[in-house]
Amino acid sequence: MRVSLPASLLCLIVSAGASSQYSLQPSAPSTASLSLVDLLATTGNHTLLIKALQRARLIPFLNRLNGSTLFAPSDDAIREELASEAAVRSVDAHDAAVWTYALGEDADQINAIKEDGKRRHDNLQLELRDTLLYHVLNYTYFPTPNPNSSADAFSLLSDLPTLEETMYYPSLSSFNKSFPNPPTLPGSPPDDPDPDKPKSEEGLLRGEGQKLRVTKIGRKEIFVGGDWKGEGGIKARKGTLAFAKNGALVVLDGVLKKPVDLAEQIRTNPALSTLAALLPPALLDYISTASHLTIFAPTNDAWGSLSELEMRYLRSGFAEMDITEIFGDSATKEGVGKGKVGYLNKLVDSNGTSASNMTTLFGAPIDITSTEDGIAVNGTLIETGDVLAKNGVIHIVPSLLLPSGSLSLTAEKYLIALNATRFVSLLRSVNLSYLVQVPSGEPSFLTSPPAYTILAPTDSVIDAASRIPRFYQSQGGDSKDLLKGLPEPGSEALKEILQYHIVNGKWETDDLEDGMLVGTELRGDNLKGARQRLEVSLHTAEAAGRSSSTVADRRPGIVSFGGANVVGDPVRVGDSIIYLISSVLVPPASVVTTAVSDLRLSTFVASIYAASLDQILSTAPAVTYFIPDNNAFTSLGLVMSYLLLPTSRSELRSLIRYHAVDELVYLDDFPAGGSRRYPTLDGAEIYVERPSMNSSVTLHGPTIGGLPANGETRDAKVTEGDILTSTGALHIVDQVELPPHLSISISKLIRGAKANTMVDLIRAANMSWILDGEAPPASFLDGSESEYNFGKNKGKKGGKKHKRKAPTDRAYTILCPTDKAFARLNLTYYLTNPFALSELVKLHIIPTDAFKPLSSDGRPLLLTDEISYPTLLDLSEGGDSKYGTVAFRRWGDDGWLVGIKSARGTNGESDSARVVAYGRATPSFLGGGDDGTSTRLAAAGGVLTIDSVLLPYQPGWSRRFGWIIALVVLGLAATSCVGLLFWKMWKGRQVNYERLEGEED
């Protein structure tokens, strides 16, 4: 409960100070002829007090006094004190026992007390003198009664408590080596020499005696040593006031206790228990020994103006400097001028204004004003004043006296309050604490202070992470080290991890979007100085359908950064914000390591190692990768098989580098509503299109006349993007983009199929121009090079020629049996029989219209169920077989069977096979010349690998002549039937004939 000083009390406090100055003058001569010591001896109730005075050698001192006041404890009061000391010593044998030392009769006990005093650096003799002097005023407090008046001395005293100066002068004695002299405020440089310091020993109260509060209650009751409201204290016995020739004496029912030091007052005052708990030991030592301090101490309730986090920080054990600042803002050594202690009656003058210009320990002004309700300090009324101490005074106030009105904590201090002290310690070890020391409270030359979003793992999270071994990959390369938890404090690896926990800018939860990327303070040469990004995930009802490969927990309402969930509510610190997270964030790995962890990209990883590009790609700075998934590489078929050959390494490298953009581009960076070209590591350019911000991102290679230079029928589509790497980002695409300068011929496809036998047979059949992608010779086009011009068949049919279509209209797809399939065939027969070889080879070559649309699945032919294509062996293509057409039929989910159409043979392996692989050759461009013709994309055919050899079909004799025999048989059968019918008709007429009577036979 706050108690305010009434205005009447204020005025009397001020006037009391003035009356005390008057009472220092010697009183009127007393009628008594005895000194104070003689007067004590005559009472018979102060034997023990006289003995104590003798032990302290104060008898001569009292006799020399003139006009003093002695508050004399009775023998009963001293005996109670002796009993109290004995009780205390039974609990703590080292506790000071001043009265036992002065009055004890047991020599062993006194010696033991002396030894204890030496061990604790206490001078019991001095302690006894100070205790006794605290009972003596150097002036007569009680006015001499007027013989002509019935009023006694008690009734003439003020009705309000007054502070009286005793003859006890607290000081730091030279014998006490445990205290610094003079003490220095922790965290501050040593004090400069005080120009107002007296030349002689100044004492702890700047040359003033210790104050003693005297209170009159009613007309004839006096209490000595009470609190500022006059409550408590020791009662002066009624009717015991006596005047001696050198002063006045009044008997007390108890022994006065000297005030303890300021630190002990704070520790033992229940209203200041919060302050006592917060003060660090070094500051308490300073408070206990610093001289002439005036402290405006906040009550327990005053700390309620701080937030829970601010209080948690102050209690953390890391807030010594901040607590020192709070104390320094509410304490002064200057006092009311020249170091005089600022007791209530000195804070304001008789006009109610500040008696002097008071300043804090840090030099800030203290505003003292008088109001109707009492004395106010910086606008806060003093709730409890004049809590006396041997080295100053305490005034208890209900508010914290902070210059800014609030406790300005940096983000670092809030982190300590949030139990993230390990995080703070690690930041300091790598010189990154400046990132969390905002706002610093110091003047800044920047137009605005930096703003950060701090992602802080708590101590328990860091402790757990420190016990988990993990691979960490440095941002500067692809080297990986097995760490026993986090990197060593102060290491570069740890610095990179911690920088990844600091996001540039203040990101409130309302500003975050699912899938967005925010820039961190991790920057380096690997990103060409750009910020490493961090992915944000919002696991809300709207985002519940999104997939994530990093977060397994998809509970609604969870915010996560880089897969680490946010724990609790954010804490705002000026322009920055703090999120506690559930795990330690690790910066992204290299593109190779990232791809290895994704099974969808295993073919790409294999290609990288096959091309020996793993080190180069891992360290190439600020690169964006468009990585095709496994299905995309599968669609290449034999093209990929060829590129993976050791002899094709340079072309494979070109393909991989063509998917690496030499620029850092995230999905949101691609412009909407148009196309933009980007340079690749291969040197060629790739084009990226995005019709609108909400549409898909597609990419394609350069075009010629509006047609794709690499022959792709559609653009590649980004299926998943913004997968972060140490050197940039990767986006997964559903199609491989071939570089425009990469040319895939039929010969390369067959090499990829490892079908060497088919290559040998084609060359043996004088059709190598198909392998080389050249135009067919004239002899092939005019039919002069036909099957009838080979060997023994030459000219059998008069050398009949079959005209074939122009080469520019034709694309050739080879049905290429595997070497294993040819192993089941008698190749010697074909190699020695050119005619049979030619038929065999031509049956495996399918000519198609080069200008028909290409298949979107990467196959050289458009395949549908029951579709058929004529081969070079067919009559329609200049061949001499009616069974030169092949047909395709779907087999399984995505398989195909190919066979000779209309073949009726029983040997299935000779007229059908299964397609096991495919590949399409790079198309070419025709037209677009000076003749005004438009550019046209001409297909170049390809290869279909099959598991069996198709043999030219020749029907058997039954197939060739069976119809004639059937017609003869049918004709004979019909003639027989007709003859039999006529015979039966003739016979019937003979049976039914009746002879006429008389007719002759």
Number of C-alpha atoms within 10 A of each C-alpha: 6 12 15 17 21 13 16 12 17 24 17 19 23 20 17 19 16 13 15 17 12 11 17 16 14 15 20 13 14 16 9 13 13 16 20 25 19 13 19 23 14 12 12 11 16 22 16 20 22 19 14 22 21 13 16 19 14 15 16 11 9 20 15 11 17 20 24 29 24 27 23 25 25 24 20 16 19 21 18 15 18 19 13 13 18 16 12 15 15 11 9 11 14 16 16 21 25 22 21 21 23 20 17 14 10 11 10 10 13 17 12 15 22 19 14 18 18 12 10 14 13 17 16 21 17 13 17 21 18 18 21 25 23 26 23 23 26 23 27 25 23 23 16 16 15 10 8 6 7 8 12 18 16 21 18 15 19 17 17 19 26 27 24 23 20 21 21 22 21 25 17 19 14 8 10 13 10 8 16 13 14 12 16 18 18 17 12 10 8 11 10 6 7 9 8 11 13 11 7 7 12 17 19 24 24 24 18 18 21 26 27 25 20 25 28 22 16 10 15 16 15 23 21 27 26 17 19 20 17 20 14 13 20 19 19 23 17 13 12 13 17 16 25 23 21 26 30 28 24 21 23 25 20 22 25 20 12 22 22 16 21 27 21 15 20 25 17 12 14 13 17 19 14 19 21 20 13 19 24 19 13 15 20 20 19 19 24 23 24 25 27 26 29 28 27 25 26 24 23 17 15 17 17 13 14 13 11 12 16 20 17 18 22 22 19 17 13 15 19 20 15 16 18 20 18 19 25 21 23 27 24 27 24 22 26 21 16 14 21 19 27 27 22 20 21 19 24 23 17 16 10 19 15 20 19 19 14 23 20 19 18 14 12 14 15 22 16 22 19 21 16 13 16 21 27 20 20 17 15 17 24 25 21 22 21 23 19 26 26 26 28 34 26 24 23 21 26 22 24 25 25 16 14 7 10 11 18 16 18 17 28 27 26 24 25 26 22 22 19 21 22 19 24 22 16 19 22 16 16 18 12 16 17 12 19 25 15 22 20 16 10 7 7 10 7 7 6 8 15 15 20 24 26 29 26 29 28 23 17 14 18 20 14 13 17 17 12 11 12 15 14 22 20 20 26 18 19 21 13 13 12 11 15 14 17 22 17 15 15 14 12 14 19 21 21 19 21 25 22 26 26 21 24 18 17 19 19 15 12 6 7 15 14 16 17 16 21 18 17 22 19 23 18 18 14 20 23 15 12 18 18 26 27 25 18 20 26 24 21 16 11 10 16 13 10 13 10 12 7 10 15 9 11 19 12 13 12 16 23 20 24 22 22 21 21 19 17 10 10 16 19 15 22 18 17 24 20 25 27 23 23 20 22 24 20 16 25 25 23 28 26 21 18 18 20 16 11 12 12 16 21 15 20 21 23 14 21 20 12 18 22 14 17 19 15 12 22 23 21 22 22 22 26 26 28 26 28 26 22 18 15 21 22 20 21 22 23 30 28 20 21 25 24 18 16 11 10 16 17 11 20 25 18 19 22 26 22 26 26 22 24 21 18 18 19 18 19 12 8 17 16 16 12 11 16 15 16 16 16 20 18 17 14 18 21 21 16 20 21 19 14 13 13 8 11 14 25 19 22 24 23 18 13 13 13 9 16 19 22 22 24 22 14 14 20 22 21 19 14 16 19 22 20 24 26 29 29 29 25 27 23 20 26 21 27 27 26 23 24 19 12 14 14 23 23 25 21 23 29 29 18 21 26 19 20 15 18 20 18 12 19 21 14 16 20 12 18 17 14 22 19 12 18 10 14 16 12 13 12 17 19 16 18 16 17 22 23 19 20 15 11 11 12 14 13 10 10 9 16 14 21 18 15 17 13 12 16 15 14 21 24 27 26 28 27 32 27 21 17 13 18 16 12 10 13 9 14 8 11 18 16 10 14 19 20 18 20 23 24 21 25 23 28 29 24 26 20 20 17 21 15 14 13 21 15 13 18 23 23 24 24 13 17 12 12 13 13 17 19 24 29 25 26 21 16 17 19 20 24 19 19 15 21 28 24 24 19 22 17 16 13 8 6 6 12 19 19 23 21 26 20 14 19 14 14 8 8 13 16 17 22 23 23 21 20 17 21 27 32 29 27 23 23 15 17 13 13 13 9 7 7 8 10 13 15 17 22 23 26 26 29 34 32 27 25 23 22 26 25 25 19 21 21 14 12 11 8 10 10 10 10 12 11 11 11 11 11 12 12 12 12 12 12 12 12 12 12 12 12 12 12 12 12 11 11 11 11 11 10 9 8 7 8 7 8 8 6 6 6 6 5
